[in-house]
Amino acid sequence: MTNILMMMATVIVLWILFAFGGWFWVFLSAKQNGKLLKPEDFAAKIDSDNGQIIDVRESEPYKRSHIMGARNISAMNFLQGKSGLRQDRDIFLYDDNLRNVVRVAKSLKKQGYDKEKIFILRGGFSRYEGKKTK
């Protein structure tokens, strides 16, 4: 009986470490490939800057609601090198989760975009409280 409890406890601890480790890895990757901003800082930076706001979600969620002034370029297009963004202007990236945005930021960095000009919305679109459609 105690062996079963020890094994269950070990599995639970390993699962928690694995889940936290995956989140931590994505968080560190975001910091390496752009500037991770809290929703209120992201909204303030958008308001004060003439940057390119990019929604990397698929088209259906974008059509339902998005940040005012955002273009929809799915993550897949970035990964194929088809962004068409200007390198001399700031880029604001967001999605529903951090994982896709990190992939996009990494792809942009590989294409020669400056990490200091890439801004990532922390927490995803659902936490953004700035100007949105609908």
Accessible surface in RSA format (square Angstrom, percent):
REM  Atomic radii and reference values for relative SASA: ProtOr
REM  Chains: A
REM  Algorithm: Lee & Richards
REM  Probe-radius: 1.40
REM  Slices: 20
REM RES _ NUM      All-atoms   Total-Side   Main-Chain    Non-polar    All polar
REM                ABS   REL    ABS   REL    ABS   REL    ABS   REL    ABS   REL
RES MET A   1   171.85  89.0 131.55  87.1  40.30  96.0 111.97  95.2  59.88  79.3
RES THR A   2    99.69  70.9  98.40  99.8   1.29   3.1  72.79  97.8  26.90  40.7
RES ASN A   3   121.80  84.0 116.12 112.2   5.67  13.7  27.62  66.5  94.17  91.0
RES ILE A   4    96.27  54.8  96.04  71.5   0.23   0.6  96.27  69.3   0.00   0.0
RES LEU A   5    99.33  55.3  95.31  68.2   4.02  10.1  95.54  67.1   3.78  10.2
RES MET A   6   131.01  67.8 130.23  86.2   0.78   1.9  99.20  84.3  31.81  42.1
RES MET A   7   123.24  63.8 117.49  77.8   5.75  13.7  82.33  70.0  40.91  54.2
RES MET A   8   104.41  54.1 101.80  67.4   2.61   6.2  87.83  74.7  16.58  22.0
RES ALA A   9    49.81  45.8  44.33  68.4   5.48  12.5  49.23  69.3   0.59   1.6
RES THR A  10    70.65  50.3  65.62  66.5   5.04  12.0  49.78  66.9  20.87  31.6
RES VAL A  11    90.14  59.3  87.83  79.5   2.31   5.6  89.26  77.6   0.88   2.4
RES ILE A  12    95.32  54.2  94.04  70.1   1.28   3.1  95.32  68.6   0.00   0.0
RES VAL A  13    82.75  54.5  82.08  74.3   0.67   1.6  82.68  71.8   0.07   0.2
RES LEU A  14   104.87  58.4 101.84  72.9   3.03   7.6 102.08  71.7   2.79   7.5
RES TRP A  15   169.46  68.0 164.00  79.4   5.46  12.8 140.44  74.9  29.01  47.1
RES ILE A  16    93.06  53.0  91.57  68.2   1.49   3.6  92.55  66.6   0.52   1.4
RES LEU A  17   108.79  60.6 102.12  73.1   6.67  16.8 102.36  71.9   6.44  17.3
RES PHE A  18   166.64  83.4 156.77  97.1   9.87  25.7 164.60  99.8   2.04   5.8
RES ALA A  19    48.80  44.9  33.22  51.3  15.58  35.4  41.58  58.6   7.22  19.1
RES PHE A  20   117.19  58.6 111.56  69.1   5.63  14.7 116.56  70.7   0.64   1.8
RES GLY A  21    33.91  41.8   0.00   N/A  33.91  41.8  29.07  79.8   4.84  10.8
RES GLY A  22    30.12  37.1   0.00   N/A  30.12  37.1  27.64  75.8   2.48   5.6
RES TRP A  23   127.20  51.0 121.94  59.0   5.26  12.3 102.92  54.9  24.27  39.4
RES PHE A  24    89.63  44.8  89.63  55.5   0.00   0.0  89.63  54.3   0.00   0.0
RES TRP A  25   178.57  71.7 177.83  86.1   0.74   1.7 155.11  82.7  23.46  38.1
RES VAL A  26    13.34   8.8  12.65  11.4   0.69   1.7  13.34  11.6   0.00   0.0
RES PHE A  27    30.95  15.5  30.95  19.2   0.00   0.0  30.95  18.8   0.00   0.0
RES LEU A  28    72.01  40.1  71.81  51.4   0.19   0.5  71.81  50.4   0.19   0.5
RES SER A  29    15.58  13.2  15.25  20.4   0.33   0.8   5.70  12.1   9.89  13.9
RES ALA A  30     0.00   0.0   0.00   0.0   0.00   0.0   0.00   0.0   0.00   0.0
RES LYS A  31   102.18  49.8  94.73  58.1   7.45  17.7  47.53  42.8  54.65  58.2
RES GLN A  32   111.00  62.1 107.66  78.7   3.34   8.0  30.51  64.9  80.49  61.0
RES ASN A  33    10.51   7.3  10.51  10.2   0.00   0.0   0.00   0.0  10.51  10.2
RES GLY A  34     2.28   2.8   0.00   N/A   2.28   2.8   0.00   0.0   2.28   5.1
RES LYS A  35    80.91  39.5  76.16  46.7   4.75  11.3  36.56  32.9  44.35  47.2
RES LEU A  36    26.21  14.6   2.51   1.8  23.70  59.6   2.51   1.8  23.70  63.8
RES LEU A  37    32.96  18.4  32.06  22.9   0.90   2.3  32.96  23.1   0.00   0.0
RES LYS A  38   107.72  52.5 106.44  65.3   1.28   3.0  49.00  44.1  58.71  62.5
RES PRO A  39     8.21   6.0   7.61   6.9   0.61   2.2   7.90   6.5   0.31   1.9
RES GLU A  40   112.84  64.8 100.12  75.7  12.73  30.3  63.50 122.8  49.34  40.3
RES ASP A  41    68.76  48.2  64.98  64.7   3.78   8.9  13.21  31.1  55.55  55.4
RES PHE A  42     0.00   0.0   0.00   0.0   0.00   0.0   0.00   0.0   0.00   0.0
RES ALA A  43    15.10  13.9  15.08  23.3   0.02   0.0  15.08  21.2   0.02   0.0
RES ALA A  44    60.10  55.3  50.33  77.7   9.78  22.2  56.58  79.7   3.53   9.3
RES LYS A  45    68.70  33.5  65.31  40.1   3.39   8.1  26.70  24.0  42.00  44.7
RES ILE A  46    21.38  12.2  15.36  11.4   6.02  14.5  15.38  11.1   6.00  16.3
RES ASP A  47   103.38  72.4  66.37  66.1  37.01  87.5  30.31  71.3  73.07  72.9
RES SER A  48    95.76  80.9  53.12  70.9  42.65  98.2  51.94 110.6  43.82  61.4
RES ASP A  49    43.68  30.6  23.03  22.9  20.65  48.8  11.97  28.2  31.71  31.6
RES ASN A  50   120.24  82.9 109.47 105.8  10.77  25.9  38.69  93.1  81.56  78.8
RES GLY A  51    14.74  18.2   0.00   N/A  14.74  18.2   0.08   0.2  14.66  32.8
RES GLN A  52    14.95   8.4   9.11   6.7   5.84  13.9  12.11  25.8   2.84   2.2
RES ILE A  53    18.68  10.6  14.95  11.1   3.72   9.0  14.95  10.8   3.72  10.1
RES ILE A  54     0.13   0.1   0.13   0.1   0.00   0.0   0.13   0.1   0.00   0.0
RES ASP A  55     0.00   0.0   0.00   0.0   0.00   0.0   0.00   0.0   0.00   0.0
RES VAL A  56     2.46   1.6   0.00   0.0   2.46   5.9   0.00   0.0   2.46   6.7
RES ARG A  57    16.23   6.8  11.43   5.8   4.80  11.4   7.44  10.2   8.79   5.3
RES GLU A  58   110.90  63.7 108.48  82.1   2.42   5.8  53.59 103.6  57.31  46.8
RES SER A  59    50.66  42.8  47.63  63.6   3.03   7.0  24.22  51.6  26.44  37.0
RES GLU A  60   101.50  58.3 101.13  76.5   0.36   0.9  49.35  95.4  52.15  42.6
RES PRO A  61    27.38  20.0  25.80  23.5   1.58   5.7  25.89  21.4   1.48   9.2
RES TYR A  62    41.94  19.6  41.94  23.9   0.00   0.0  25.23  19.0  16.71  20.6
RES LYS A  63   123.72  60.4 113.66  69.7  10.06  23.9  74.99  67.5  48.73  51.9
RES ARG A  64   151.49  63.6 143.24  73.0   8.25  19.6  73.04  99.8  78.45  47.5
RES SER A  65    23.10  19.5  23.07  30.8   0.03   0.1  19.60  41.7   3.50   4.9
RES HIS A  66    29.27  16.0  29.27  20.3   0.00   0.0  17.87  18.4  11.40  13.3
RES ILE A  67     1.74   1.0   1.74   1.3   0.00   0.0   1.74   1.3   0.00   0.0
RES MET A  68    98.15  50.8  90.78  60.1   7.37  17.5  88.14  74.9  10.01  13.3
RES GLY A  69    68.60  84.6   0.00   N/A  68.60  84.6  39.83 109.3  28.76  64.4
RES ALA A  70     8.76   8.1   0.00   0.0   8.76  19.9   0.00   0.0   8.76  23.2
RES ARG A  71   109.63  46.0 106.68  54.4   2.94   7.0  60.00  82.0  49.63  30.1
RES ASN A  72    47.18  32.5  19.45  18.8  27.74  66.8   7.66  18.4  39.53  38.2
RES ILE A  73    15.14   8.6  13.76  10.3   1.38   3.3  15.14  10.9   0.00   0.0
RES SER A  74    19.20  16.2  16.96  22.6   2.24   5.2   8.84  18.8  10.36  14.5
RES ALA A  75    12.84  11.8  12.84  19.8   0.00   0.0  12.84  18.1   0.00   0.0
RES MET A  76   110.65  57.3 108.32  71.7   2.33   5.5  95.50  81.2  15.15  20.1
RES ASN A  77    56.41  38.9  56.41  54.5   0.00   0.0   1.39   3.3  55.02  53.2
RES PHE A  78     0.01   0.0   0.00   0.0   0.01   0.0   0.00   0.0   0.01   0.0
RES LEU A  79    86.59  48.2  54.93  39.3  31.67  79.6  55.85  39.2  30.74  82.7
RES GLN A  80    99.77  55.8  68.73  50.2  31.04  73.9  34.53  73.5  65.24  49.5
RES GLY A  81    45.34  55.9   0.00   N/A  45.34  55.9  16.19  44.4  29.15  65.3
RES LYS A  82   137.00  66.8 114.67  70.4  22.34  53.2  76.68  69.0  60.33  64.3
RES SER A  83     6.94   5.9   1.56   2.1   5.38  12.4   0.25   0.5   6.69   9.4
RES GLY A  84    72.56  89.5   0.00   N/A  72.56  89.5  43.60 119.6  28.96  64.9
RES LEU A  85    13.18   7.3   0.00   0.0  13.18  33.1   0.67   0.5  12.52  33.7
RES ARG A  86   127.33  53.5 121.08  61.7   6.26  14.9  55.50  75.8  71.83  43.5
RES GLN A  87    93.87  52.5  80.12  58.6  13.75  32.7  29.02  61.8  64.85  49.2
RES ASP A  88    90.30  63.3  67.63  67.3  22.67  53.6  46.12 108.5  44.18  44.1
RES ARG A  89    64.57  27.1  60.52  30.9   4.05   9.7  23.44  32.0  41.14  24.9
RES ASP A  90    21.13  14.8  18.32  18.2   2.81   6.6   1.76   4.2  19.37  19.3
RES ILE A  91     1.05   0.6   1.05   0.8   0.00   0.0   1.05   0.8   0.00   0.0
RES PHE A  92     0.68   0.3   0.68   0.4   0.00   0.0   0.68   0.4   0.00   0.0
RES LEU A  93     0.00   0.0   0.00   0.0   0.00   0.0   0.00   0.0   0.00   0.0
RES TYR A  94     0.00   0.0   0.00   0.0   0.00   0.0   0.00   0.0   0.00   0.0
RES ASP A  95     6.05   4.2   5.06   5.0   1.00   2.4   0.00   0.0   6.05   6.0
RES ASP A  96    79.12  55.4  59.74  59.5  19.38  45.8  27.89  65.6  51.23  51.1
RES ASN A  97    73.67  50.8  67.64  65.4   6.03  14.5  34.54  83.1  39.13  37.8
RES LEU A  98    29.54  16.5  22.04  15.8   7.51  18.9  23.69  16.6   5.85  15.8
RES ARG A  99   120.40  50.6 118.62  60.5   1.78   4.2  32.80  44.8  87.60  53.1
RES ASN A 100    43.86  30.2  43.86  42.4   0.00   0.0   0.04   0.1  43.82  42.4
RES VAL A 101     1.63   1.1   1.63   1.5   0.00   0.0   1.63   1.4   0.00   0.0
RES VAL A 102    11.87   7.8  11.87  10.7   0.00   0.0  11.87  10.3   0.00   0.0
RES ARG A 103   111.00  46.6 107.43  54.8   3.57   8.5  34.55  47.2  76.45  46.3
RES VAL A 104     0.00   0.0   0.00   0.0   0.00   0.0   0.00   0.0   0.00   0.0
RES ALA A 105     0.00   0.0   0.00   0.0   0.00   0.0   0.00   0.0   0.00   0.0
RES LYS A 106   103.80  50.6 103.72  63.6   0.09   0.2  46.36  41.7  57.45  61.2
RES SER A 107    15.64  13.2  10.77  14.4   4.87  11.2   9.00  19.2   6.65   9.3
RES LEU A 108     0.00   0.0   0.00   0.0   0.00   0.0   0.00   0.0   0.00   0.0
RES LYS A 109    87.23  42.6  76.08  46.7  11.15  26.5  45.92  41.3  41.30  44.0
RES LYS A 110   164.16  80.1 125.27  76.9  38.89  92.6  84.70  76.2  79.46  84.6
RES GLN A 111    65.72  36.7  39.05  28.5  26.67  63.5  36.96  78.7  28.76  21.8
RES GLY A 112    51.69  63.7   0.00   N/A  51.69  63.7  31.64  86.8  20.04  44.9
RES TYR A 113    19.25   9.0  13.55   7.7   5.70  14.8   5.34   4.0  13.91  17.1
RES ASP A 114    71.18  49.9  60.38  60.1  10.80  25.5  28.69  67.5  42.49  42.4
RES LYS A 115    69.84  34.1  67.29  41.3   2.55   6.1  26.68  24.0  43.16  46.0
RES GLU A 116    89.03  51.1  82.64  62.5   6.39  15.2  44.89  86.8  44.13  36.0
RES LYS A 117    67.53  32.9  67.53  41.4   0.00   0.0  37.81  34.0  29.72  31.7
RES ILE A 118     0.04   0.0   0.04   0.0   0.00   0.0   0.04   0.0   0.00   0.0
RES PHE A 119    10.54   5.3  10.54   6.5   0.00   0.0  10.54   6.4   0.00   0.0
RES ILE A 120     0.00   0.0   0.00   0.0   0.00   0.0   0.00   0.0   0.00   0.0
RES LEU A 121     2.42   1.3   0.00   0.0   2.42   6.1   0.00   0.0   2.42   6.5
RES ARG A 122    86.55  36.3  86.55  44.1   0.00   0.0  10.50  14.3  76.05  46.1
RES GLY A 123    34.97  43.1   0.00   N/A  34.97  43.1  21.04  57.7  13.93  31.2
RES GLY A 124     3.82   4.7   0.00   N/A   3.82   4.7   1.97   5.4   1.84   4.1
RES PHE A 125    17.46   8.7  17.46  10.8   0.00   0.0  17.46  10.6   0.00   0.0
RES SER A 126    96.00  81.1  65.90  87.9  30.11  69.4  52.28 111.3  43.72  61.2
RES ARG A 127   134.67  56.5 124.59  63.5  10.08  24.0  45.94  62.8  88.73  53.8
RES TYR A 128     5.30   2.5   3.96   2.3   1.34   3.5   0.00   0.0   5.30   6.5
RES GLU A 129   162.34  93.2 128.22  97.0  34.11  81.2  50.30  97.3 112.04  91.5
RES GLY A 130    26.77  33.0   0.00   N/A  26.77  33.0  16.17  44.4  10.60  23.7
RES LYS A 131   144.39  70.4 135.08  82.9   9.30  22.1  93.13  83.8  51.25  54.6
RES LYS A 132    76.93  37.5  51.80  31.8  25.13  59.8  25.30  22.8  51.63  55.0
RES THR A 133    31.59  22.5  27.62  28.0   3.97   9.5  31.08  41.7   0.51   0.8
RES LYS A 134   203.05  99.1 120.78  74.1  82.27 195.9 118.48 106.6  84.56  90.1
END  Absolute sums over single chains surface
CHAIN  1 A     8383.1       7085.6       1297.5       5030.6       3352.5
END  Absolute sums over all chains
TOTAL          8383.1       7085.6       1297.5       5030.6       3352.5
